[in-house]
Amino acid sequence: MKKKVLIICLGLLCFVIVITIALFFIPITKNIDTQLTGKIVSFYDSFEDNNIDIILSGEFKNYIFGQSSFSGNIQINNADASLSSGGNVDILFNNNIGLLDYLTFSNGKITGQYLGRICTKDFNSLLILLYDENSIYDTRYTAFICAPATSIEEAITIANKLSQDNWMNDIEWEMDLCQ
């Protein structure tokens, strides 16, 4: 009888170990192929109230107990500029925030570097905090993009919602927008 109980306990322990390992190493994969329209908001300068289109295409791997990742293409278009990763960009997420860092190319030449932090839970809405290495301001973060948003106020609401549970929560998204 004791031997039977011991075998059952060992079997259950092995089952729990296998499930735990699976939760760490087997992601929930989601194909992302979407276009969002949003707003870009500057912390220092006033932008015209133009829409900005964000096209996402790739694969998002969400690990329940591990680091999530996105591998694919991100393209950001507005009236003034078009930024594209030109190929694959790989983003590792920690607490729903990933580093967005890639070079933009045109005719085989580097045309710029795009830096920032991307914050999203499911790619249905996103926040991109833009970073300027040569910023003349106190902080290197100069603007943010939120989507989907039809107004700057809606963009601020999305920024507050997506930054609620991470270090971006300390950022004052509404800085001097009324000037």
trRosetta pair geometry for C-beta under 8 A, 3 or more apart (Angstrom, degrees):
i j d omega theta_ij theta_ji phi_ij phi_ji
1 4 5.7 -53 -151 32 31 113
1 5 6.6 29 153 -15 65 105
2 5 5.8 -54 -148 38 34 111
2 6 6.2 37 152 -21 66 108
3 6 5.6 -54 -147 37 30 114
3 7 6.4 33 153 -20 64 105
4 7 5.8 -52 -149 34 30 111
4 8 6.5 29 153 -17 63 106
5 8 5.7 -55 -149 37 32 111
5 9 6.3 32 153 -19 66 107
6 9 5.7 -54 -145 37 30 111
6 10 6.3 29 156 -17 64 107
7 10 5.8 -54 -145 39 29 110
7 11 6.3 33 153 -22 63 107
8 11 5.6 -54 -148 35 30 115
8 12 6.4 29 154 -16 64 105
9 12 5.8 -54 -147 38 31 109
9 13 6.3 33 153 -20 64 107
10 13 5.5 -53 -145 37 32 114
10 14 6.4 34 155 -19 65 104
11 14 5.8 -53 -149 36 30 110
11 15 6.4 32 151 -21 63 107
12 15 5.5 -53 -148 35 33 115
12 16 6.4 33 154 -18 66 104
13 16 5.8 -53 -147 36 31 110
13 17 6.4 32 153 -19 64 106
14 17 5.6 -55 -147 37 32 113
14 18 6.3 32 155 -20 66 105
15 18 5.8 -54 -148 35 29 110
15 19 6.4 27 155 -16 64 107
16 19 5.8 -55 -145 39 31 110
16 20 6.2 32 155 -21 65 108
17 20 5.7 -55 -146 37 29 112
17 21 6.3 28 156 -17 64 107
18 21 5.9 -56 -148 38 29 110
18 22 6.3 32 153 -21 63 107
19 22 5.6 -55 -148 35 31 114
19 23 6.5 34 153 -22 64 103
20 23 5.8 -52 -152 31 31 112
20 24 6.8 27 151 -15 62 106
21 24 5.8 -59 -154 37 35 111
21 25 6.1 -7 164 11 70 116
22 25 6.5 -79 -135 53 25 87
22 26 4.9 -13 -173 12 72 125
23 26 7.2 -40 -86 47 16 89
23 63 7.9 106 160 -175 56 78
23 64 4.9 -58 -172 59 94 129
23 65 5.5 59 132 6 102 115
24 63 6.9 30 -164 -175 34 120
24 64 7.8 -82 -76 61 33 87
24 65 5.3 -50 -95 73 68 114
24 66 5.6 98 -161 -48 61 114
25 63 7.7 6 -95 -131 11 121
25 66 7.5 83 -78 -30 35 152
26 63 8.0 135 78 -121 31 83
27 61 3.8 18 154 -173 165 95
27 62 5.9 130 -168 58 95 36
27 63 5.0 -65 -101 -72 84 71
27 66 7.7 -88 -86 63 89 121
27 68 7.6 119 -137 -123 121 68
28 61 7.5 142 67 -160 42 51
28 62 4.7 -29 62 67 95 98
28 63 7.8 170 15 -82 73 27
28 64 7.4 77 -11 -50 109 83
29 59 6.2 -15 -164 -172 101 105
29 60 7.2 148 -156 81 50 52
29 61 5.4 -18 -101 -103 75 72
29 62 7.7 -176 -79 22 27 73
30 59 7.4 150 77 -159 43 57
30 60 4.7 -18 64 64 95 103
30 61 8.0 -178 23 -79 68 29
30 62 6.9 27 1 -5 109 111
30 122 7.9 -27 95 -158 171 73
30 123 7.6 -178 109 29 130 130
31 58 7.8 -162 -153 109 58 28
31 59 5.8 -34 -106 -104 59 71
31 60 7.8 -180 -91 21 10 77
32 56 5.0 -47 144 131 120 112
32 57 6.6 -169 102 -128 79 19
32 58 5.4 -2 58 61 106 65
32 59 6.9 -176 15 -90 86 17
32 60 5.3 71 -32 -18 118 107
32 70 7.1 -8 15 -141 147 110
32 72 6.4 -148 65 20 109 169
32 123 5.0 -60 -122 148 129 168
33 56 7.3 -150 -115 99 19 70
33 57 5.2 38 -113 -118 70 77
34 55 7.7 -173 97 -148 43 48
34 56 5.3 1 58 57 81 101
34 123 6.6 140 36 145 139 107
34 124 7.9 -94 180 -106 173 47
35 53 6.2 -7 -173 -171 103 101
35 54 7.0 160 -156 82 54 49
35 55 4.9 -14 -105 -103 87 74
35 56 7.6 -180 -83 21 38 68
36 53 7.4 154 81 -156 44 52
36 54 4.8 -13 61 60 93 101
36 56 7.4 22 2 -1 102 109
36 125 7.6 140 -137 -115 150 42
36 126 6.9 143 55 27 165 103
36 147 3.7 110 135 145 122 130
36 148 5.0 -125 -160 -72 96 78
37 51 5.2 -11 -172 -172 107 120
37 52 7.2 147 -158 73 57 41
37 53 5.6 -27 -100 -99 71 67
37 54 7.7 -179 -84 19 24 75
37 147 6.2 167 88 -139 19 111
37 148 5.9 42 61 -136 62 86
37 149 7.8 -128 114 52 64 49
37 150 7.7 44 109 -87 108 65
38 51 7.3 124 65 -160 23 70
38 52 5.5 -36 73 66 73 92
38 54 6.4 6 16 -3 114 116
38 126 7.9 -99 -48 66 158 79
38 145 5.8 98 101 174 131 83
38 146 5.1 -159 -169 98 129 44
38 147 2.7 -102 -46 -81 127 80
38 148 5.8 -134 -78 -130 81 28
38 149 4.5 55 -145 32 74 91
38 155 6.4 104 -178 -103 94 104
38 158 7.9 -90 -137 58 119 161
39 49 7.4 -29 -132 -155 115 68
39 50 8.0 139 -132 80 68 46
39 51 7.1 -66 -84 -120 61 45
39 52 6.5 124 -121 17 15 102
39 145 7.1 -176 93 -146 39 58
39 146 6.0 -4 55 56 81 84
39 147 7.7 161 15 -76 51 66
39 149 4.6 -75 7 96 100 123
39 150 7.8 29 -41 123 112 3
39 151 6.9 -17 -48 131 151 13
39 152 5.5 -152 155 -90 158 54
39 154 7.4 118 6 71 132 90
39 155 4.1 -95 62 -58 118 141
40 47 5.9 -22 95 75 96 174
40 50 7.5 -5 33 72 102 89
40 52 5.1 76 -29 -30 99 148
40 78 6.8 -61 -5 -58 132 158
40 130 8.0 30 -151 -21 105 140
40 143 5.8 27 177 161 93 128
40 144 7.3 180 -151 93 57 33
40 145 4.9 -25 -98 -95 75 82
41 47 7.1 -139 -118 28 30 123
41 143 6.2 171 87 -161 42 82
41 144 5.6 -13 59 60 91 79
41 145 7.7 165 16 -87 69 33
41 146 7.3 5 4 7 113 103
41 152 5.6 114 -95 -144 115 97
41 155 5.5 162 -28 112 127 142
41 156 7.1 74 -57 -65 175 81
41 159 7.9 -83 44 -37 139 147
41 173 7.5 57 97 -177 147 84
41 177 7.2 -27 -162 -107 118 116
42 45 4.5 -39 133 59 161 69
42 46 6.7 -145 54 -88 122 16
42 47 5.4 132 -10 -26 111 100
42 142 6.5 -24 -145 153 81 79
42 143 4.4 -40 -102 -98 56 104
43 137 7.5 155 94 137 115 170
43 139 7.5 -24 97 68 161 122
43 141 6.9 72 -8 116 148 81
43 142 5.9 -139 33 -167 104 35
43 143 6.3 -143 -3 -82 76 45
43 144 7.8 68 -45 -7 92 89
43 175 5.2 25 -150 71 81 137
43 176 7.8 76 -178 48 55 102
44 137 5.6 -131 -72 -75 150 148
44 142 6.3 -53 15 -154 115 81
46 179 7.0 -141 -57 87 118 87
47 50 6.9 -88 151 24 108 93
47 143 7.7 66 -34 -131 133 137
49 151 7.7 -12 -157 -137 122 59
49 152 6.7 -93 -119 -35 98 106
50 78 5.4 95 123 -170 127 115
50 79 5.3 -100 -151 5 151 116
50 80 7.8 130 68 -10 166 95
51 78 7.0 -175 97 -125 47 89
52 76 6.4 2 172 -172 111 91
52 77 7.0 164 -164 83 64 43
52 78 4.3 -39 -108 -75 80 110
52 145 5.9 -86 89 -140 151 116
52 147 7.3 -111 84 -70 91 117
53 75 8.0 -5 112 110 91 90
53 76 7.3 161 85 -155 53 43
53 77 4.6 -11 60 61 101 97
53 78 7.2 165 17 -75 69 55
54 74 7.1 -19 -168 -166 92 88
54 75 7.2 157 -156 83 44 53
54 76 5.4 -8 -104 -105 76 74
54 77 7.9 -174 -74 24 33 68
54 126 7.1 -114 111 61 163 129
54 128 7.9 166 -106 -14 144 135
54 145 7.1 128 -62 145 130 135
54 147 5.2 -159 22 14 128 163
55 73 7.6 -12 111 113 94 98
55 74 7.4 152 81 -158 58 40
55 75 4.3 -5 55 58 105 103
55 76 7.9 -156 23 -69 70 33
55 77 7.4 30 -6 1 105 108
56 72 6.8 69 -179 105 71 135
56 73 7.6 164 -152 87 37 59
56 74 5.8 -2 -105 -108 71 74
56 123 6.1 -146 111 -163 163 120
57 72 5.2 -159 101 176 50 122
57 73 4.8 -1 61 54 97 98
58 70 5.8 84 103 177 135 85
58 71 5.4 -164 -175 96 121 43
58 72 1.3 -107 -73 -45 126 143
58 73 6.1 163 -53 17 104 53
58 74 7.9 -41 -8 -50 131 72
58 88 7.4 114 -114 -131 122 79
58 89 8.0 -85 -72 55 159 76
59 70 7.2 168 86 -150 44 53
59 71 5.5 -8 57 59 90 88
59 72 6.1 148 12 -53 54 110
60 68 7.0 11 -179 175 86 111
60 69 7.4 179 -150 93 49 43
60 70 4.9 -16 -101 -100 75 83
60 123 6.1 -144 -48 -23 154 136
61 68 6.2 -180 93 -155 60 66
61 69 5.0 4 52 55 102 85
61 70 7.7 -172 20 -77 68 36
61 71 7.9 20 -3 4 105 99
62 68 4.7 -3 -115 -117 54 119
63 66 3.3 -29 119 56 149 97
63 67 6.4 27 43 52 129 30
63 68 5.8 -161 22 -78 75 61
67 92 5.5 11 156 -172 126 102
67 93 6.4 164 -175 69 75 58
67 94 6.1 -28 -127 -83 101 73
68 92 7.6 143 84 -162 46 52
68 93 4.2 -17 71 55 94 120
68 96 7.9 22 43 -94 135 46
69 90 6.7 -9 -173 -170 113 84
69 91 6.5 159 -157 84 62 54
69 92 5.2 -26 -102 -105 90 58
69 93 6.6 -161 -80 8 35 84
69 98 8.0 115 -126 -111 48 138
70 89 7.8 9 108 97 96 85
70 90 7.4 168 87 -151 55 40
70 91 4.5 2 53 54 98 105
70 93 7.3 67 -9 -33 92 110
70 98 6.8 -138 23 10 109 175
70 123 7.8 127 -105 -75 135 126
71 88 5.9 2 -178 -162 83 114
71 89 7.6 -173 -143 83 45 42
71 90 5.0 -1 -105 -106 84 77
71 91 7.7 -166 -71 24 44 65
72 88 6.4 -53 -113 -131 8 73
72 89 6.9 -27 74 49 43 75
73 84 7.1 2 -175 -169 103 90
73 85 5.3 -159 -142 54 62 113
73 86 7.9 -168 -133 44 104 15
73 87 6.8 -119 -95 157 99 10
73 88 6.7 -77 -65 -96 69 38
73 89 6.8 107 -113 10 33 93
74 84 7.5 180 93 -143 49 49
74 85 5.3 74 45 -21 73 118
74 89 5.8 -48 13 38 102 142
74 100 7.3 -55 61 -144 162 119
75 82 7.1 -4 -174 -176 96 89
75 83 7.0 169 -154 90 49 54
75 84 4.3 -1 -111 -106 89 88
75 85 7.3 -106 -68 10 61 74
76 81 8.0 18 105 103 93 92
76 82 7.3 169 87 -155 53 44
76 83 4.5 2 54 56 99 102
76 84 7.6 -166 25 -70 59 50
76 128 7.8 -89 -90 48 144 168
76 145 7.0 -53 -140 -130 134 175
77 81 7.8 -149 -138 102 43 48
77 82 4.7 4 -109 -114 81 86
77 83 7.8 -157 -69 29 45 60
78 81 6.4 22 53 48 87 64
78 82 7.9 -173 29 -78 48 55
83 104 5.5 -95 -144 -85 70 139
83 112 7.5 -78 -116 81 97 126
83 114 5.2 104 -167 -87 134 145
84 104 6.2 100 54 -132 57 95
85 88 6.9 -66 130 125 130 10
85 89 4.0 -97 -137 -38 154 115
85 102 4.6 12 -129 114 86 164
85 104 7.7 -82 -101 -95 22 66
85 114 7.9 -102 -87 52 67 136
86 102 7.6 -171 29 153 92 124
86 103 7.6 -37 26 94 134 72
86 104 6.4 143 -30 -144 117 46
86 105 4.5 61 -105 34 162 107
89 100 7.3 30 164 -146 142 73
89 102 4.8 -77 -108 -55 115 146
91 98 3.8 70 172 155 107 146
91 99 6.7 -172 -139 63 81 51
91 100 6.3 -9 -103 -87 124 65
91 118 6.3 -23 -154 49 155 130
92 98 5.9 161 77 -131 33 101
92 99 7.4 8 52 29 78 90
93 96 6.0 0 -178 -125 121 18
93 97 6.4 138 -151 63 75 25
93 98 4.3 -59 -86 -61 67 101
94 97 6.1 -36 67 64 67 80
94 98 7.4 125 13 -87 64 56
95 165 7.0 -142 -178 119 102 92
95 166 4.7 143 133 -107 119 112
95 167 7.9 92 92 -4 143 83
96 119 5.8 56 131 -158 92 75
96 120 6.5 -147 -173 72 93 30
96 121 5.4 -23 -128 -85 132 65
96 162 7.4 -145 138 -172 132 83
96 165 7.3 69 28 77 133 106
96 166 6.2 -134 60 -44 97 142
97 117 5.6 -5 -170 -179 104 112
97 118 7.2 153 -155 79 53 44
97 119 4.9 -18 -100 -96 76 85
97 166 5.5 155 -27 168 124 160
97 167 7.4 -57 -3 39 165 94
97 168 6.8 158 -92 -22 136 118
98 117 7.1 153 77 -160 37 63
98 118 5.0 -19 63 61 91 95
98 119 7.8 174 20 -77 65 40
99 117 6.4 -40 -105 -106 47 66
99 118 7.9 41 132 18 1 83
100 114 6.8 -52 136 126 99 97
100 115 7.0 137 92 -164 74 29
100 116 4.6 -13 63 69 114 82
100 117 6.5 174 12 -103 93 11
100 118 4.6 87 -45 -26 121 106
100 128 6.5 -19 18 -141 160 104
101 113 7.6 -2 -163 -179 73 97
101 114 7.3 176 -138 90 31 63
101 115 5.4 19 -107 -114 79 71
101 116 7.8 178 -67 31 59 48
102 113 7.6 -174 101 -152 29 62
102 114 5.7 -7 63 56 70 101
103 110 5.1 -49 180 -133 127 105
103 112 7.2 165 -158 90 62 39
103 113 5.5 -37 -104 -102 67 69
103 114 7.5 164 -105 15 16 79
104 110 7.2 101 73 -160 50 60
104 111 4.9 -59 102 64 97 95
104 112 4.7 6 43 58 114 84
104 113 7.4 -156 9 -81 80 20
104 114 6.0 76 -35 -23 104 111
105 108 6.6 0 -177 -121 116 11
105 109 6.6 148 -153 72 73 32
105 110 6.1 -47 -98 -98 70 43
105 111 6.3 140 -127 5 16 93
106 109 6.1 -30 69 60 66 84
106 111 4.7 42 8 -41 106 137
110 113 7.7 11 180 -59 116 76
113 133 7.8 19 85 -6 127 132
115 130 7.5 95 86 -165 64 56
115 131 4.1 -69 114 71 106 112
115 132 7.7 165 62 -75 112 26
115 133 6.8 85 24 -41 153 93
116 128 5.2 48 133 177 146 88
116 129 5.4 170 -168 83 94 52
116 130 4.7 -44 -96 -108 124 38
116 131 5.0 -178 -88 3 52 88
117 128 7.2 164 81 -155 45 49
117 129 4.4 1 52 50 96 108
117 131 7.3 84 -14 -37 77 114
117 168 7.3 -170 108 -76 142 123
118 126 6.3 -13 -169 -173 93 118
118 127 7.3 150 -159 83 46 53
118 128 5.1 -14 -103 -103 74 78
118 129 7.9 -154 -71 21 29 70
119 126 6.8 149 78 -161 52 66
119 127 4.3 -15 60 63 104 103
119 128 7.7 -172 21 -76 71 33
119 129 7.2 46 -8 -13 110 101
119 162 4.8 125 122 149 115 118
119 163 6.3 36 143 -78 169 70
119 166 7.0 -161 -130 52 125 147
119 168 6.1 -66 -67 5 157 159
120 123 5.3 64 155 -75 147 46
120 124 7.9 149 -165 36 109 49
120 125 6.7 176 -130 90 89 51
120 126 4.1 -30 -79 -105 116 87
120 127 7.1 174 -64 23 66 66
120 162 6.8 -30 -95 -143 38 131
121 125 7.8 17 34 60 88 87
121 162 7.1 -148 -19 -128 94 85
122 125 7.7 43 59 29 85 68
123 126 6.5 4 -130 -57 46 115
125 146 7.6 6 -178 -173 95 83
125 147 6.6 -169 -146 98 59 52
125 148 6.4 -88 -107 15 82 67
125 158 5.6 -137 179 -150 128 119
125 161 7.8 9 112 89 148 127
125 162 6.7 -144 115 -67 107 122
126 145 7.9 10 107 105 92 91
126 146 7.3 -173 93 -143 49 48
126 147 5.8 2 52 56 83 88
126 162 7.2 95 -148 -117 27 162
127 144 6.2 -7 -172 -179 88 120
127 145 7.3 156 -157 81 41 55
127 146 5.3 -6 -105 -101 73 81
127 158 6.4 176 -73 129 98 96
127 159 5.2 117 -122 -111 131 66
127 162 4.4 177 -7 80 128 148
127 163 6.6 -74 83 -46 169 93
127 168 7.5 137 112 153 143 164
128 144 6.4 162 83 -159 51 66
128 145 4.3 1 53 52 104 102
128 146 7.9 -162 24 -68 67 40
129 141 5.4 -24 170 -142 106 122
129 144 5.0 -24 -105 -104 56 99
129 168 6.7 -153 -47 -120 145 125
129 171 7.5 -142 -116 -74 135 172
130 141 6.8 121 77 -154 51 65
130 142 5.7 -57 97 59 103 82
130 143 4.5 2 44 66 129 81
130 144 6.3 -161 5 -86 83 38
130 145 7.0 77 -41 -13 106 92
131 140 5.3 23 -156 134 82 104
131 141 5.8 -40 -96 -94 64 60
131 142 7.4 123 -130 9 17 86
132 135 4.1 108 88 -60 107 94
132 140 5.9 -160 61 -172 58 70
132 141 7.9 135 16 -115 77 14
132 142 4.7 19 2 -11 122 135
133 140 6.8 18 -99 -151 27 121
135 139 7.1 -34 115 100 155 43
135 140 5.0 169 22 -128 136 50
135 142 5.5 -164 -110 -64 126 116
137 140 7.9 173 73 -79 88 23
137 142 6.6 135 32 -103 134 87
139 142 7.6 179 98 -67 87 53
141 144 7.7 17 176 -60 107 90
141 171 7.4 -66 106 -120 155 132
144 155 7.6 155 102 163 99 114
144 159 6.0 76 120 -106 151 133
144 173 7.1 -60 42 -133 149 93
145 155 7.9 -84 -169 -149 31 124
146 149 4.8 55 103 -20 98 141
146 154 7.6 -167 107 116 128 71
146 155 3.7 147 52 -150 126 79
146 156 7.6 -153 8 -40 159 24
146 158 4.2 140 -175 79 130 128
146 159 5.3 -95 -76 -51 135 85
146 162 7.8 -179 -126 15 103 136
147 158 7.6 -172 39 139 14 169
148 158 7.9 169 61 -85 41 153
149 152 7.7 72 152 -97 130 18
149 154 4.2 167 -148 104 88 105
149 155 4.0 84 176 -71 170 73
149 158 5.8 -112 -70 1 115 139
150 154 5.7 45 44 32 65 156
151 154 4.6 98 55 6 79 101
151 155 7.0 -136 98 -5 45 86
152 155 5.3 -50 -150 34 37 117
152 156 6.5 40 151 -21 66 101
152 177 6.4 166 144 -162 136 137
153 156 5.7 -51 -152 33 33 112
153 157 6.6 36 148 -20 63 103
154 157 5.5 -49 -150 34 36 116
154 158 6.5 37 152 -18 66 103
155 158 5.8 -54 -150 37 32 110
155 159 6.3 35 151 -21 65 106
156 159 5.5 -51 -145 36 33 114
156 160 6.4 35 155 -19 64 104
156 173 4.8 149 -142 126 81 121
156 174 5.5 58 -148 -77 142 81
156 177 7.5 -73 -66 -42 140 161
157 160 5.9 -54 -150 36 29 111
157 161 6.4 28 153 -18 63 108
158 161 5.6 -57 -147 38 32 112
158 162 6.1 19 161 -10 69 110
159 162 6.3 -60 -139 43 25 101
159 163 5.9 6 167 -3 64 119
159 168 7.9 -115 -178 150 83 125
159 171 7.8 -83 163 94 118 120
159 173 4.3 144 103 -120 138 150
160 163 6.3 -69 -136 48 21 98
160 164 6.7 53 156 -65 58 87
160 173 5.9 -119 -58 22 79 146
161 164 5.9 -27 -162 -25 29 118
162 168 7.6 -11 109 86 81 142
163 166 6.1 -96 -155 57 55 90
163 168 3.5 -101 -137 104 112 108
163 169 5.1 172 143 -73 89 50
163 171 6.4 -69 -178 42 163 108
163 173 7.5 164 29 -52 146 123
164 169 6.0 65 -145 -100 20 108
165 169 7.2 111 -18 -56 9 126
166 169 6.3 153 68 -21 43 94
167 170 6.5 -32 178 12 59 108
168 171 5.3 -32 -172 9 66 119
172 175 4.9 99 104 -61 103 90
174 177 5.7 -79 -166 0 63 120
176 179 4.9 4 174 -13 95 120
